């Protein structure tokens, strides 16, 4: 995965390498599907929490993945802003830099999602 934020879906570089078992990655993805369901906390809150953690641990592929999930769950820019405040508070100056990366990724992914939605509604 490149170090720059893109609107392309996040792919699993290990799975694409052909080195690791697709079954193992499949089980991991199944676990993630289960975790990010509505429960005591709505799925959107769980995704935003994961995004804040991703910022705190400075995991760019994680940020990309959770930004895409956040857009898919309908997270607004305002909601994202509040979670970025939390990440900045926990990470200090480095947290601010990584929060900016998340905001930039959100804007790219949200713009691409809106464009796809516009195309779908205008082209029968």
PyMOL commands that set and color helices and strands:
alter all, ss='L'
color gray80, all
select helices_A, chain A and resi 13-17+22-35+43-56+60-72+77-122
alter helices_A, ss='H'
color red, helices_A
deselect
rebuild
show_as cartoon
